[in-house]
Amino acid sequence: MQPPKGTRDLLPSDMRKLNYVLSIVESVFKRYGYEPIDTPVFEDWDVLSAKNAGGEELKKETYYFKDKSDRELGLRYDLTVPAARIVASDPSIAKPFKRYSIGKAWRYEQPQAGRYREFWQADVDCYGSELARADAEVIAIASDCLRELGLKEFRIRLNDRRVIERKVNKLGITNPLEVFRCLDKLEKIGEETVCKELKEKGVETGKIEKLMALVRSKPEEIDELEGLVKELKNFGIEKEVAIDFGMIRGFDYYTGPVFEITAGGLAIGGGGRYDRLIEAYGGKPTPAVGISLGISRIVDEMDKKKLFDIEDYPAKVFVCSVNVDMVKEAVKIVQRLRKSGISADFDLMGRNLSKQFDYINAKKIPFAVVVGPAEIKAKKFVLRDMKTGKEKKLGLETMIKELG
């Protein structure tokens, strides 16, 4: 049987890659002074469907259900909305509140290359600061994460929703949020389909042509982004960022600067400023900005570029017993190794020595130790390097130092 459409099973080799990425990302988050939080994977439907939250398109993609008490719930579609709920409900949280979240999110959309219905995200958000340096910091965090992971060929596109909204209003378009949602799909579905959707929403052909000219226009310096560009220079990453009027970000909650990171033809991160989201949940007016990294896509991109150099084995050493009478002694040695911080394993299947070595080779375990009556009597054991075939006869404490 297969997992549900749009989801994947992650086997040990997959999980090692995922955990490697998460460990690097989390270390960068902590380095910048961000603190961890966690939220339920499902929320009240009122939270997910609130006005000025994700928007109508995202509501359509949200996994909705009722529990046994007939309460309306949904799986979270991102990690930003649940965090905003927390900030709105607890005004005593000291500001700026710099938090990070790492976890899964779900969206019911058409699965395709790099796009899943269940996926991992890692977010950083700063609540309480309206200064552009907060925007610059979250962009710098994302840049550091990608560079430390070895993904150097990425680009960061920058825009400002206020600028685009002003230009859209000048065209006499009265439903800017719906237009933004359509424009956000440009790279996903292409200009022709976007134009068709705009026309279906009542936008006149002449105005559609002007919109397309706008998103294709040459980037220019804009007053709303001047402060952010200066702050990006302070962080030393201004050359990584380019203004792009074609990058909109479709979520309704964005109110100012928005940014998106692409690599390998796919968006692997994005975010922006959302200064009215806390109010949408009954909180005090609170400026906020954040960025999300698409961990599942980052893992896929790193895999494609062969950037993983991870020791792919379940244990560093396997302790073999020559017969059933030696299993007790093998367990003692294994436990001593484990308590010394060395990953170690032994036979749980009652296999003979030959079969144990077959397992070692199949799992690519780098070292093997054989425990027999002679070794126990001499208190010395042969440590075999399974790659080179070289062997050393060592006492247990010396072996621990050798493997440590």
N, C-alpha and C positions, 0 to 999 in steps of 0.2 A: 504493500500500500504506500501511496505517496502522501506527503504533507499537503495541506490545503493550498489551493492556487495562490501564487504570490508570496508564499513563505518557503523557507528552506530549513533543512536539518543541517546543523553544524557539527561535524564529527571532530575528533580530537585535533587533527591537523588544522582544521578551520578555526577551532577555538583558540589554538595557540596564536594564530595570526591576529584574531580579534583581540585577545588579551594583551598582546604586544602593543597593538595600536592604542588600546585604551590606557595602558600604563604610561605610554609616552604623553598622550593627551592630558591625562590627569596630572602628571608631574608638571606640565606647563601651566595648567590652570592654577595649581597650588603656588607655583613660583610667582604668579601675579597677585597673590593674596586673595584668591576666590575660595569660598567655602562650600562644602558639599551639602546638598539637600536631596531628598527623594520624595516622590509623590505617588499616589495610587495610579495604577495603570488605567483605571476607569474613573470617570467623573460624572457628577450629575449632568444630565443633558442641558440644563439651564446654563451651566458653566461653559460647555463647549459650543452652545448655539447662541451665546449672548451677542447682542449688537456690538459692533466694533471689535469682535474677536476675530476668528479666522475668516469669516465671510460665507456667503451662500454656497460657493463652489466647494469649499471645504466641508460644509455641513453635509453636502450630498455624498462626500467620500468618507464620512465618519461612520464607524461601526456603531450602530444604535441597537439597544436592546432594553427589555424590561426584566427586572429581577422577580423573584417569587412573591414579593410584596407589591408588585406592579409599579415599582419606581422606575422612572425613565433615566437610563444611563447611557454612556458611550465610552468606547476606548479612546484614550487621548490621542490626538493627531499630531501633537508636538509637545515639547517640554516647557514651552514659554507660558502658555495659558494656565496650567496648574500652578506654576510659580507665581504668576500674577495674582491668582486667587489667594495664595498664602500672604503675599505682601498687603493685599487689600484688607484681609481679615485681621491683620496684626499691625496696627500703626506704631507699636512700641519698638519694632525692629529698627536698630540703629542704621542711619544712612551715612554714606552710601552702603547699601546692602549688595555685596558682590558675591553672587552665588554661582555654583555650577551644578549641572545635573547630567547624569549619564544613564541612558536606558533605552527601552524600546518604545516605538510609536507605531500607529496603525492607520492606514488610509486605504479605502476601497477604491483603487484606481486600476487601470488596465496594466497588468504586468508587462514589462519589456526589459530590454538590456539595461541593467543598472537601476531598475525601478521595481521595488517590491511593495507588497501590501503590509508586510511586517519588516521593520528596519530599526537599526541602532542609530541613535543620535547622541551627541555630546554638546551641551550648551553652556555658554557663560552669559550672564546678564548683570547689569549694574543698575540698581534702583536708587533714585534720589538726586542724581547729578544731571543737570541740563547742559553741562559744558561739553564742548566738542572733544575734549581730551578723553572723555569716557568712551565716545564712539571710536576714537583712534585706538584706544587701548584694546577694545575687544577685537578690532581688526588685526592689531599687532599679535594678539594671542593666537588667532587662527593662523596667521603667517608663520609664527614660531612653531606651532604644532606640525604644519605641513613640511616645513624645512627639516625639522628634527626627524620626521618619518622618512625623509629622503625624496619627497615629492617636490621637486624644484620647478617643474614646468607647469605652473598654474598662473591664472590671472585673476585679479580682483577688480570687479567693475563697480563703479560708484554712481549713484544718482540721488535725486532728492524728490520725494513725492510732492512737496509743495510746489516745486518748479513745474513738474509735469501737470499737476492739478491746475495751476494758473494758466498754462498753455491750453489745456483742454477746455477750461472755462471760457477762454477767449474765442474758442470755436463755437461757443453756444451749446455745448454738450451738457445736459443736465444730470446725467447719471455717471459721474466720473469713476466711481468704484467699480461699476460693471465694465467700464472701458478698461480700467487697470487690470481686471481679472482676465479679460480677453488678451490684452497686450502681453501679459505675463506668459502666455502660452506660445509666443512667437517661435522660440527655439525648439519647443516641443512638437508643435503641429504645423508650423510654417505660416508664411504671410498670407497665402491664399485662403487657408481655412480660417485664420483670424479675421480677415476681412469679411468673410462670409458670416461669421458669428456676430461681428459688429453690426452688419446690415440687419441681421435678425433681431438685434436689440434696438433697432430703430435709428441707427446712426446713418445719416445721409452719405451717399457715395462721395460727394465732394469733400466732406469732412473726414471721411475714412482716408482718402488720398492724402490729405494734409497731416493726419495722424501718422501715416506710414512715412511721410517725408520727415516728420519730426523725429521719429525713433531711428531713422537712418541718417539723420543730420550729423555733421561733424561736431564733436564735443567742444564745448566752450567753457570759459571760466564763468561760474555763476556765484552770485553773492552769498546764497544760502550755504554753499559748500566751502567758502573761502577759509573760515575758521578751522574746519575739519582738515582741509588740505595742509594748513600750517601745522596742525598738531601731528599729522602723519609724518611730516618732515622731522619733527622732534623725536618721533619714534624710529626714524630712519627707514621708513618703508614707503615713502611717497612714490618711488619709482615702480613699485609693485601694483599701484592703484591707478586706474584710468576711468575718467568720467564717460558714461555710456547712457545716452537717453533711451536706448532700446531695452535697458534692464529696469523693470518696474517693481517686481516682487508683488505677488497677487494678494497677500493677506490684507484684510481690511484694517488690522490694527496698526499698520505702519503710518506714521505721521510726519516724518522728515527724511533724513538721509537713509538710504537703503544700500545694501551691498551684497554682492554675490561672488562666490569663488567657483571657477570652473577649471577642470582638468580632464583631458581625454575626451572632450566633447560633452561632458556632463557637469551639471552643478554639483559640487561636493560640499558646499557650505553657503550660508547666506544669513542675512539678518538686517537689522536696522533699528531706528528709533521708534518707540511706540509710547508716546507721552500721555495717551488717554485710556490705556487699557486698564490701569488700576481703578480708575473711576468707573469703568464699565461693570466692575464687581463690587461697587459700593464703597471703595476706598477713597482716601483723600487724593487730590491731584498730585501725581508723583511722576516725574520724568523718568524714563527708562530706556535702555538700549541693550541690545544683545546680539549674539551671533550663534548659529548652530552649525555644527559639522556633521555631515552625513557619513557616519562611520562605516556603514555597510558599503557605500560607494567608494570610500577611501580604501577600504580593504581590497575591493575588487580592482581598483586602479593600481594599487601597489603590487597585487598579484600579477596583473598584466605586465607590469614593468619589471617583474622579478626583483622586487626590492626587499623581500623577506629573507633574512639570514638567521633562521631560528633553529635551535637544536630540536629536531622533531623526533623525540623519543620519550616514552612514558617514564623511564627511570634511567639514572646514570649507570647503575651497576645492578647486575642480576646475580644473586647468590644461589648457586646450584647445589643440590644435595645428591650424593652418589647413590643413595638408597633411602628407603622410607625411615630407617633408623636415624638418619642424619638430618631429617627435617627439623627436629627440635633444635639442633645446634645451628642450623641455617637461619632459623627465626631469630635466635639470640643475636647473631651477627647482623642480620638485617635491621633489627631494632636499634642496635648500637650505632649503625651507620645513619639511620634516620634521625636519631636523637642528636647526631653530630651535624645535622643539616644537609646530609647527602641523600638524594632520592635513590631509594633502593627497592628491589622487588625480589620475590622468590616464587617457587612453584606452588600453585594452588590446585593443580589438576591431577596430582599423583603420577606425573610423567616420569619416564626413565631419563637418564642423563642425556642421551642423544636427542630426545624430543625436547628437552629443556633448551638445548643449544639451537634447535630449529626455531624455537619461539624467540630466543634472543636475536637471532639473525633476521627473523621476520619483522620484529619490532625495532630493529636497528639500535639496540641497546649497546652503548659503546664499550662497556667493561663487563667482565664475568669473573666470578670467583667460584671455585669448586671446593665443597666441604665434604671431606671424608674422614675416616678414622685416623689415617696417618697425619692429616693436617691438624686435626683436633689435638692429637698427642704432641705434635711438634709446636703447636701454637703459631704456625706459619701457614700462609695461604698463598696460592698462585693467583695473581691478578693478571688477567689476560686482556690486552687491548684488542678488541674484536676487529678493528680496522686494519691494524698492522700485523696482528698475530704475535706481537712481542709479549713476553711474560716476565713477571717479577715475583719472587717469593718474599712475602712481607708479613711481619707481625700485624695484628689488627690495628694498633694505634698508628703505626707507620703507614698502613694502607689508608687510614682515615685522612692523614695529612696529604698523602699522594692524591686522593680523590677530591679533597676539599678545595 
